[in-house]
């Protein structure tokens, strides 16, 4: 549930992955594709996982403590 439409933080992330297999290397940035199933077990999937991880870490680092409902 949201109480305001305030933007806490915004950023862009990039993910890179290289493979020694036939697929080559991949770079992902900007808009994500709608369906990710076609990228299973490819360098693109690895690059997308890097983007997702970086995004989650950024969101966690920028979210004020008072926004969390359950505290440790």
N, CA, C and O atoms as a CHARMM CRD file, in Angstrom:
* protein
*
  288
    1    1 UNK  N      0.84000  -1.17300   0.00000 PROA 1      0.00000
    2    1 UNK  CA     0.00000   0.00000   0.00000 PROA 1      0.00000
    3    1 UNK  C      0.89000   1.24300   0.00000 PROA 1      0.00000
    4    1 UNK  O      1.88100   1.30500   0.72700 PROA 1      0.00000
    5    2 UNK  N      0.53800   2.20700  -0.79900 PROA 2      0.00000
    6    2 UNK  CA     1.28600   3.45900  -0.82200 PROA 2      0.00000
    7    2 UNK  C      0.45700   4.55900  -0.18300 PROA 2      0.00000
    8    2 UNK  O     -0.76500   4.60000  -0.32700 PROA 2      0.00000
    9    3 UNK  N      1.12800   5.43500   0.51200 PROA 3      0.00000
   10    3 UNK  CA     0.44300   6.56100   1.14100 PROA 3      0.00000
   11    3 UNK  C      0.66800   7.85400   0.37200 PROA 3      0.00000
   12    3 UNK  O     -0.14900   8.77200   0.44800 PROA 3      0.00000
   13    4 UNK  N      1.76400   7.93300  -0.36600 PROA 4      0.00000
   14    4 UNK  CA     2.05600   9.11400  -1.17800 PROA 4      0.00000
   15    4 UNK  C      2.59100   8.64600  -2.52200 PROA 4      0.00000
   16    4 UNK  O      2.85800   7.46100  -2.72400 PROA 4      0.00000
   17    5 UNK  N      2.74000   9.57400  -3.41300 PROA 5      0.00000
   18    5 UNK  CA     3.35500   9.24500  -4.70200 PROA 5      0.00000
   19    5 UNK  C      4.77800   9.79200  -4.75900 PROA 5      0.00000
   20    5 UNK  O      5.31600  10.02200  -5.84300 PROA 5      0.00000
   21    6 UNK  N      5.38000   9.99600  -3.60600 PROA 6      0.00000
   22    6 UNK  CA     6.72800  10.54100  -3.51600 PROA 6      0.00000
   23    6 UNK  C      7.74800   9.53700  -4.05700 PROA 6      0.00000
   24    6 UNK  O      7.70700   8.35200  -3.73000 PROA 6      0.00000
   25    7 UNK  N      8.66100  10.03400  -4.88800 PROA 7      0.00000
   26    7 UNK  CA     9.75800   9.20900  -5.38500 PROA 7      0.00000
   27    7 UNK  C     10.90700   9.35400  -4.40700 PROA 7      0.00000
   28    7 UNK  O     11.38600  10.46400  -4.17100 PROA 7      0.00000
   29    8 UNK  N     11.35200   8.25400  -3.83800 PROA 8      0.00000
   30    8 UNK  CA    12.42500   8.26300  -2.84900 PROA 8      0.00000
   31    8 UNK  C     13.77800   8.34100  -3.53700 PROA 8      0.00000
   32    8 UNK  O     14.65800   9.07200  -3.08200 PROA 8      0.00000
   33    9 UNK  N     13.96100   7.59800  -4.63200 PROA 9      0.00000
   34    9 UNK  CA    15.23200   7.58800  -5.35400 PROA 9      0.00000
   35    9 UNK  C     14.99400   7.02500  -6.75000 PROA 9      0.00000
   36    9 UNK  O     14.02600   6.30100  -6.98500 PROA 9      0.00000
   37   10 UNK  N     15.88300   7.36500  -7.66400 PROA 10     0.00000
   38   10 UNK  CA    15.81800   6.83400  -9.02900 PROA 10     0.00000
   39   10 UNK  C     17.23900   6.62900  -9.53100 PROA 10     0.00000
   40   10 UNK  O     18.14600   7.39000  -9.19300 PROA 10     0.00000
   41   11 UNK  N     17.42100   5.60200 -10.33500 PROA 11     0.00000
   42   11 UNK  CA    18.74100   5.30800 -10.89000 PROA 11     0.00000
   43   11 UNK  C     18.58600   4.46000 -12.14000 PROA 11     0.00000
   44   11 UNK  O     17.48500   4.01600 -12.46500 PROA 11     0.00000
   45   12 UNK  N     19.66600   4.24000 -12.82400 PROA 12     0.00000
   46   12 UNK  CA    19.73200   3.30300 -13.94700 PROA 12     0.00000
   47   12 UNK  C     20.79100   2.26800 -13.60500 PROA 12     0.00000
   48   12 UNK  O     21.78200   2.58000 -12.94300 PROA 12     0.00000
   49   13 UNK  N     20.58500   1.05400 -14.05000 PROA 13     0.00000
   50   13 UNK  CA    21.57000  -0.00500 -13.80500 PROA 13     0.00000
   51   13 UNK  C     21.94000  -0.65500 -15.12600 PROA 13     0.00000
   52   13 UNK  O     21.17300  -0.62100 -16.08800 PROA 13     0.00000
   53   14 UNK  N     23.11100  -1.23700 -15.15900 PROA 14     0.00000
   54   14 UNK  CA    23.57800  -1.97400 -16.32500 PROA 14     0.00000
   55   14 UNK  C     24.10200  -3.31600 -15.86200 PROA 14     0.00000
   56   14 UNK  O     24.67800  -3.43300 -14.78000 PROA 14     0.00000
   57   15 UNK  N     23.90200  -4.30900 -16.67400 PROA 15     0.00000
   58   15 UNK  CA    24.43400  -5.62100 -16.37100 PROA 15     0.00000
   59   15 UNK  C     25.21600  -6.14100 -17.55500 PROA 15     0.00000
   60   15 UNK  O     24.79200  -5.99400 -18.70100 PROA 15     0.00000
   61   16 UNK  N     26.34900  -6.74300 -17.28400 PROA 16     0.00000
   62   16 UNK  CA    27.17700  -7.31100 -18.34300 PROA 16     0.00000
   63   16 UNK  C     27.48100  -8.75800 -18.00300 PROA 16     0.00000
   64   16 UNK  O     27.61500  -9.12700 -16.83700 PROA 16     0.00000
   65   17 UNK  N     27.58600  -9.56700 -19.04400 PROA 17     0.00000
   66   17 UNK  CA    27.92600 -10.96400 -18.84700 PROA 17     0.00000
   67   17 UNK  C     28.68000 -11.44000 -20.07700 PROA 17     0.00000
   68   17 UNK  O     28.33600 -11.08100 -21.20300 PROA 17     0.00000
   69   18 UNK  N     29.67500 -12.22300 -19.86800 PROA 18     0.00000
   70   18 UNK  CA    30.42200 -12.81800 -20.97000 PROA 18     0.00000
   71   18 UNK  C     30.38400 -14.33200 -20.82900 PROA 18     0.00000
   72   18 UNK  O     30.37600 -14.87000 -19.72200 PROA 18     0.00000
   73   19 UNK  N     30.36300 -14.99200 -21.94800 PROA 19     0.00000
   74   19 UNK  CA    30.32900 -16.44900 -21.94500 PROA 19     0.00000
   75   19 UNK  C     31.34800 -16.95900 -22.95300 PROA 19     0.00000
   76   19 UNK  O     31.55400 -16.35200 -24.00400 PROA 19     0.00000
   77   20 UNK  N     31.97200 -18.06000 -22.63200 PROA 20     0.00000
   78   20 UNK  CA    32.91800 -18.66600 -23.55300 PROA 20     0.00000
   79   20 UNK  C     32.22000 -19.57100 -24.55900 PROA 20     0.00000
   80   20 UNK  O     32.85800 -20.10800 -25.46400 PROA 20     0.00000
   81   21 UNK  N     30.91900 -19.73800 -24.40200 PROA 21     0.00000
   82   21 UNK  CA    30.15500 -20.59100 -25.30700 PROA 21     0.00000
   83   21 UNK  C     29.84200 -19.88300 -26.61400 PROA 21     0.00000
   84   21 UNK  O     30.42000 -18.84100 -26.92200 PROA 21     0.00000
   85   22 UNK  N     28.94100 -20.44400 -27.36600 PROA 22     0.00000
   86   22 UNK  CA    28.59200 -19.91300 -28.67500 PROA 22     0.00000
   87   22 UNK  C     27.78400 -18.62300 -28.61000 PROA 22     0.00000
   88   22 UNK  O     27.71800 -17.88500 -29.59300 PROA 22     0.00000
   89   23 UNK  N     27.16600 -18.34200 -27.46000 PROA 23     0.00000
   90   23 UNK  CA    26.29800 -17.18400 -27.36600 PROA 23     0.00000
   91   23 UNK  C     27.06600 -15.86600 -27.39100 PROA 23     0.00000
   92   23 UNK  O     26.50800 -14.84000 -27.78100 PROA 23     0.00000
   93   24 UNK  N     28.33100 -15.87200 -26.98300 PROA 24     0.00000
   94   24 UNK  CA    29.11200 -14.63500 -26.95000 PROA 24     0.00000
   95   24 UNK  C     28.85300 -13.87800 -25.67500 PROA 24     0.00000
   96   24 UNK  O     28.64400 -14.48000 -24.62200 PROA 24     0.00000
   97   25 UNK  N     28.86500 -12.55500 -25.75700 PROA 25     0.00000
   98   25 UNK  CA    28.65600 -11.73200 -24.56900 PROA 25     0.00000
   99   25 UNK  C     27.38800 -10.92100 -24.71700 PROA 25     0.00000
  100   25 UNK  O     26.87200 -10.75000 -25.82200 PROA 25     0.00000
  101   26 UNK  N     26.88500 -10.42000 -23.59100 PROA 26     0.00000
  102   26 UNK  CA    25.64000  -9.66300 -23.59400 PROA 26     0.00000
  103   26 UNK  C     25.75500  -8.44000 -22.71700 PROA 26     0.00000
  104   26 UNK  O     26.49600  -8.42600 -21.73400 PROA 26     0.00000
  105   27 UNK  N     25.01600  -7.41800 -23.08100 PROA 27     0.00000
  106   27 UNK  CA    24.92100  -6.17200 -22.32900 PROA 27     0.00000
  107   27 UNK  C     23.44500  -5.85600 -22.20800 PROA 27     0.00000
  108   27 UNK  O     22.71200  -5.93400 -23.19400 PROA 27     0.00000
  109   28 UNK  N     22.99700  -5.49900 -21.01200 PROA 28     0.00000
  110   28 UNK  CA    21.60300  -5.14600 -20.80900 PROA 28     0.00000
  111   28 UNK  C     21.55800  -3.80800 -20.10100 PROA 28     0.00000
  112   28 UNK  O     22.23200  -3.60600 -19.09200 PROA 28     0.00000
  113   29 UNK  N     20.77500  -2.91000 -20.62400 PROA 29     0.00000
  114   29 UNK  CA    20.56700  -1.61300 -20.00900 PROA 29     0.00000
  115   29 UNK  C     19.28000  -1.04100 -20.56900 PROA 29     0.00000
  116   29 UNK  O     18.79500  -1.51600 -21.59600 PROA 29     0.00000
  117   30 UNK  N     18.72000  -0.04200 -19.92400 PROA 30     0.00000
  118   30 UNK  CA    17.47100   0.54500 -20.41300 PROA 30     0.00000
  119   30 UNK  C     16.28600  -0.31300 -20.06300 PROA 30     0.00000
  120   30 UNK  O     16.22100  -0.88700 -18.97600 PROA 30     0.00000
  121   31 UNK  N     15.33500  -0.40200 -20.99300 PROA 31     0.00000
  122   31 UNK  CA    14.09800  -1.13500 -20.73300 PROA 31     0.00000
  123   31 UNK  C     14.31100  -2.63900 -20.84500 PROA 31     0.00000
  124   31 UNK  O     15.01900  -3.12400 -21.72700 PROA 31     0.00000
  125   32 UNK  N     13.68000  -3.35900 -19.92700 PROA 32     0.00000
  126   32 UNK  CA    13.75500  -4.81500 -19.94800 PROA 32     0.00000
  127   32 UNK  C     12.70700  -5.37200 -20.89600 PROA 32     0.00000
  128   32 UNK  O     11.63600  -4.78500 -21.04600 PROA 32     0.00000
  129   33 UNK  N     13.00100  -6.50000 -21.54100 PROA 33     0.00000
  130   33 UNK  CA    11.99800  -7.12300 -22.38800 PROA 33     0.00000
  131   33 UNK  C     10.81900  -7.61100 -21.55900 PROA 33     0.00000
  132   33 UNK  O     10.96500  -7.88600 -20.36800 PROA 33     0.00000
  133   34 UNK  N      9.65400  -7.71700 -22.18600 PROA 34     0.00000
  134   34 UNK  CA     8.44100  -8.11700 -21.47500 PROA 34     0.00000
  135   34 UNK  C      8.52700  -9.57400 -21.03600 PROA 34     0.00000
  136   34 UNK  O      8.16400  -9.89400 -19.90400 PROA 34     0.00000
  137   35 UNK  N      8.99400 -10.45100 -21.89700 PROA 35     0.00000
  138   35 UNK  CA     9.09500 -11.86500 -21.57400 PROA 35     0.00000
  139   35 UNK  C     10.56300 -12.25000 -21.45000 PROA 35     0.00000
  140   35 UNK  O     11.35400 -11.97700 -22.35200 PROA 35     0.00000
  141   36 UNK  N     10.93200 -12.88100 -20.34100 PROA 36     0.00000
  142   36 UNK  CA    12.32600 -13.24200 -20.10900 PROA 36     0.00000
  143   36 UNK  C     12.60500 -14.71900 -20.33600 PROA 36     0.00000
  144   36 UNK  O     13.76200 -15.13600 -20.29900 PROA 36     0.00000
  145   37 UNK  N     11.57600 -15.51500 -20.56700 PROA 37     0.00000
  146   37 UNK  CA    11.73900 -16.96000 -20.69600 PROA 37     0.00000
  147   37 UNK  C     12.66900 -17.37800 -21.82000 PROA 37     0.00000
  148   37 UNK  O     13.33900 -18.40500 -21.70700 PROA 37     0.00000
  149   38 UNK  N     12.73000 -16.62000 -22.89000 PROA 38     0.00000
  150   38 UNK  CA    13.57700 -16.96400 -24.02000 PROA 38     0.00000
  151   38 UNK  C     15.05800 -16.77400 -23.75000 PROA 38     0.00000
  152   38 UNK  O     15.89300 -17.18500 -24.55700 PROA 38     0.00000
  153   39 UNK  N     15.39600 -16.15800 -22.62500 PROA 39     0.00000
  154   39 UNK  CA    16.78900 -15.89200 -22.29900 PROA 39     0.00000
  155   39 UNK  C     17.36500 -16.89100 -21.29900 PROA 39     0.00000
  156   39 UNK  O     18.48100 -16.70800 -20.81200 PROA 39     0.00000
  157   40 UNK  N     16.61900 -17.93400 -20.99400 PROA 40     0.00000
  158   40 UNK  CA    17.05300 -18.90900 -20.00500 PROA 40     0.00000
  159   40 UNK  C     18.40100 -19.52300 -20.38200 PROA 40     0.00000
  160   40 UNK  O     18.60200 -19.96300 -21.51400 PROA 40     0.00000
  161   41 UNK  N     19.32000 -19.54400 -19.41400 PROA 41     0.00000
  162   41 UNK  CA    20.64400 -20.15000 -19.56000 PROA 41     0.00000
  163   41 UNK  C     21.47200 -19.49400 -20.66000 PROA 41     0.00000
  164   41 UNK  O     22.22500 -20.17200 -21.36000 PROA 41     0.00000
  165   42 UNK  N     21.33700 -18.19200 -20.81300 PROA 42     0.00000
  166   42 UNK  CA    22.12600 -17.43700 -21.79000 PROA 42     0.00000
  167   42 UNK  C     22.86300 -16.31600 -21.07800 PROA 42     0.00000
  168   42 UNK  O     22.54900 -16.01700 -19.92500 PROA 42     0.00000
  169   43 UNK  N     23.83400 -15.68700 -21.73000 PROA 43     0.00000
  170   43 UNK  CA    24.49000 -14.53200 -21.13800 PROA 43     0.00000
  171   43 UNK  C     23.50700 -13.39000 -20.84000 PROA 43     0.00000
  172   43 UNK  O     23.71700 -12.61900 -19.90300 PROA 43     0.00000
  173   44 UNK  N     22.43900 -13.28400 -21.63300 PROA 44     0.00000
  174   44 UNK  CA    21.44300 -12.23900 -21.37800 PROA 44     0.00000
  175   44 UNK  C     20.78000 -12.47400 -20.02900 PROA 44     0.00000
  176   44 UNK  O     20.55700 -11.52200 -19.28000 PROA 44     0.00000
  177   45 UNK  N     20.45800 -13.73100 -19.70400 PROA 45     0.00000
  178   45 UNK  CA    19.86600 -14.02900 -18.40400 PROA 45     0.00000
  179   45 UNK  C     20.82000 -13.62000 -17.28600 PROA 45     0.00000
  180   45 UNK  O     20.39300 -13.04100 -16.28700 PROA 45     0.00000
  181   46 UNK  N     22.10500 -13.91700 -17.44800 PROA 46     0.00000
  182   46 UNK  CA    23.08200 -13.54500 -16.43400 PROA 46     0.00000
  183   46 UNK  C     23.15100 -12.02900 -16.27100 PROA 46     0.00000
  184   46 UNK  O     23.22300 -11.52700 -15.14900 PROA 46     0.00000
  185   47 UNK  N     23.12800 -11.29600 -17.39100 PROA 47     0.00000
  186   47 UNK  CA    23.16700  -9.83300 -17.33800 PROA 47     0.00000
  187   47 UNK  C     21.90400  -9.27800 -16.67800 PROA 47     0.00000
  188   47 UNK  O     21.97500  -8.30800 -15.92300 PROA 47     0.00000
  189   48 UNK  N     20.74800  -9.88900 -16.95800 PROA 48     0.00000
  190   48 UNK  CA    19.50000  -9.46000 -16.32300 PROA 48     0.00000
  191   48 UNK  C     19.53700  -9.69800 -14.81900 PROA 48     0.00000
  192   48 UNK  O     19.05200  -8.87000 -14.04800 PROA 48     0.00000
  193   49 UNK  N     20.10700 -10.81800 -14.39700 PROA 49     0.00000
  194   49 UNK  CA    20.23000 -11.09700 -12.96300 PROA 49     0.00000
  195   49 UNK  C     21.11400 -10.05200 -12.28400 PROA 49     0.00000
  196   49 UNK  O     20.82900  -9.64000 -11.16000 PROA 49     0.00000
  197   50 UNK  N     22.18600  -9.61900 -12.95700 PROA 50     0.00000
  198   50 UNK  CA    23.04600  -8.56900 -12.41300 PROA 50     0.00000
  199   50 UNK  C     22.24600  -7.28500 -12.25800 PROA 50     0.00000
  200   50 UNK  O     22.34500  -6.61700 -11.22900 PROA 50     0.00000
  201   51 UNK  N     21.44600  -6.92700 -13.27600 PROA 51     0.00000
  202   51 UNK  CA    20.61600  -5.71400 -13.21100 PROA 51     0.00000
  203   51 UNK  C     19.63000  -5.77500 -12.05500 PROA 51     0.00000
  204   51 UNK  O     19.47500  -4.80500 -11.31300 PROA 51     0.00000
  205   52 UNK  N     18.96800  -6.90900 -11.90100 PROA 52     0.00000
  206   52 UNK  CA    17.98300  -7.06300 -10.83200 PROA 52     0.00000
  207   52 UNK  C     18.65300  -6.95000  -9.47300 PROA 52     0.00000
  208   52 UNK  O     18.14000  -6.27000  -8.58400 PROA 52     0.00000
  209   53 UNK  N     19.79500  -7.61000  -9.30200 PROA 53     0.00000
  210   53 UNK  CA    20.51200  -7.55600  -8.02900 PROA 53     0.00000
  211   53 UNK  C     20.93700  -6.13400  -7.70100 PROA 53     0.00000
  212   53 UNK  O     20.75500  -5.67700  -6.57300 PROA 53     0.00000
  213   54 UNK  N     21.50400  -5.42700  -8.68100 PROA 54     0.00000
  214   54 UNK  CA    21.92400  -4.04000  -8.45900 PROA 54     0.00000
  215   54 UNK  C     20.73300  -3.15400  -8.10400 PROA 54     0.00000
  216   54 UNK  O     20.83900  -2.27600  -7.24700 PROA 54     0.00000
  217   55 UNK  N     19.59800  -3.38800  -8.76700 PROA 55     0.00000
  218   55 UNK  CA    18.39300  -2.60000  -8.49000 PROA 55     0.00000
  219   55 UNK  C     17.89600  -2.80400  -7.07500 PROA 55     0.00000
  220   55 UNK  O     17.55800  -1.84200  -6.38400 PROA 55     0.00000
  221   56 UNK  N     17.84900  -4.05700  -6.64000 PROA 56     0.00000
  222   56 UNK  CA    17.38900  -4.36900  -5.28400 PROA 56     0.00000
  223   56 UNK  C     18.31900  -3.75400  -4.24600 PROA 56     0.00000
  224   56 UNK  O     17.86000  -3.17900  -3.25900 PROA 56     0.00000
  225   57 UNK  N     19.62500  -3.87600  -4.46900 PROA 57     0.00000
  226   57 UNK  CA    20.58500  -3.29200  -3.53100 PROA 57     0.00000
  227   57 UNK  C     20.43100  -1.77500  -3.45400 PROA 57     0.00000
  228   57 UNK  O     20.52400  -1.19800  -2.37000 PROA 57     0.00000
  229   58 UNK  N     20.19700  -1.13100  -4.58600 PROA 58     0.00000
  230   58 UNK  CA    20.01600   0.32000  -4.60900 PROA 58     0.00000
  231   58 UNK  C     18.75100   0.72500  -3.84800 PROA 58     0.00000
  232   58 UNK  O     18.77500   1.64900  -3.03500 PROA 58     0.00000
  233   59 UNK  N     17.66000   0.03000  -4.11600 PROA 59     0.00000
  234   59 UNK  CA    16.39400   0.33200  -3.43500 PROA 59     0.00000
  235   59 UNK  C     16.55600   0.17200  -1.92400 PROA 59     0.00000
  236   59 UNK  O     16.08900   1.01100  -1.15200 PROA 59     0.00000
  237   60 UNK  N     17.21700  -0.90600  -1.50600 PROA 60     0.00000
  238   60 UNK  CA    17.41600  -1.14400  -0.07500 PROA 60     0.00000
  239   60 UNK  C     18.27100  -0.04800   0.55800 PROA 60     0.00000
  240   60 UNK  O     18.01300   0.36700   1.68900 PROA 60     0.00000
  241   61 UNK  N     19.27700   0.41800  -0.16000 PROA 61     0.00000
  242   61 UNK  CA    20.17400   1.43800   0.40500 PROA 61     0.00000
  243   61 UNK  C     19.52200   2.81100   0.47600 PROA 61     0.00000
  244   61 UNK  O     19.94200   3.64500   1.27800 PROA 61     0.00000
  245   62 UNK  N     18.51300   3.06400  -0.33900 PROA 62     0.00000
  246   62 UNK  CA    17.89000   4.38500  -0.39200 PROA 62     0.00000
  247   62 UNK  C     16.56600   4.47600   0.35800 PROA 62     0.00000
  248   62 UNK  O     16.03200   5.57200   0.53100 PROA 62     0.00000
  249   63 UNK  N     16.03200   3.34900   0.80400 PROA 63     0.00000
  250   63 UNK  CA    14.75600   3.36000   1.51900 PROA 63     0.00000
  251   63 UNK  C     14.98900   3.74200   2.97600 PROA 63     0.00000
  252   63 UNK  O     15.71400   3.04800   3.68900 PROA 63     0.00000
  253   64 UNK  N     14.38300   4.83400   3.42200 PROA 64     0.00000
  254   64 UNK  CA    14.56300   5.25200   4.82500 PROA 64     0.00000
  255   64 UNK  C     14.05200   4.19000   5.79900 PROA 64     0.00000
  256   64 UNK  O     13.06700   3.50400   5.52500 PROA 64     0.00000
  257   65 UNK  N     14.72700   4.06700   6.92500 PROA 65     0.00000
  258   65 UNK  CA    14.35300   3.06000   7.92300 PROA 65     0.00000
  259   65 UNK  C     12.89600   3.18400   8.36700 PROA 65     0.00000
  260   65 UNK  O     12.23800   2.17800   8.63000 PROA 65     0.00000
  261   66 UNK  N     12.39700   4.41000   8.44900 PROA 66     0.00000
  262   66 UNK  CA    11.02300   4.58800   8.92800 PROA 66     0.00000
  263   66 UNK  C      9.97600   4.05900   7.94200 PROA 66     0.00000
  264   66 UNK  O      8.80100   3.96500   8.29800 PROA 66     0.00000
  265   67 UNK  N     10.36900   3.71500   6.72300 PROA 67     0.00000
  266   67 UNK  CA     9.43900   3.15100   5.74200 PROA 67     0.00000
  267   67 UNK  C      9.17600   1.67300   5.99200 PROA 67     0.00000
  268   67 UNK  O      8.19700   1.12200   5.48900 PROA 67     0.00000
  269   68 UNK  N     10.05000   1.02300   6.77200 PROA 68     0.00000
  270   68 UNK  CA     9.86700  -0.40000   7.03100 PROA 68     0.00000
  271   68 UNK  C      8.84500  -0.61600   8.13600 PROA 68     0.00000
  272   68 UNK  O      8.91700   0.01200   9.19300 PROA 68     0.00000
  273   69 UNK  N      7.90900  -1.49200   7.88900 PROA 69     0.00000
  274   69 UNK  CA     6.87100  -1.78400   8.86900 PROA 69     0.00000
  275   69 UNK  C      7.40800  -2.66600   9.98800 PROA 69     0.00000
  276   69 UNK  O      7.12900  -2.42800  11.16300 PROA 69     0.00000
  277   70 UNK  N      8.18000  -3.68400   9.62000 PROA 70     0.00000
  278   70 UNK  CA     8.71700  -4.62200  10.59900 PROA 70     0.00000
  279   70 UNK  C     10.18600  -4.29600  10.81300 PROA 70     0.00000
  280   70 UNK  O     10.98500  -4.32400   9.87600 PROA 70     0.00000
  281   71 UNK  N     10.52900  -3.98900  12.04700 PROA 71     0.00000
  282   71 UNK  CA    11.91200  -3.65400  12.36700 PROA 71     0.00000
  283   71 UNK  C     12.54300  -4.78200  13.14300 PROA 71     0.00000
  284   71 UNK  O     11.85800  -5.53900  13.83100 PROA 71     0.00000
  285   72 UNK  N     13.85800  -4.89100  13.03000 PROA 72     0.00000
  286   72 UNK  CA    14.59100  -5.95000  13.73100 PROA 72     0.00000
  287   72 UNK  C     14.66800  -5.67900  15.20600 PROA 72     0.00000
  288   72 UNK  O     15.25000  -6.46900  15.94900 PROA 72     0.00000
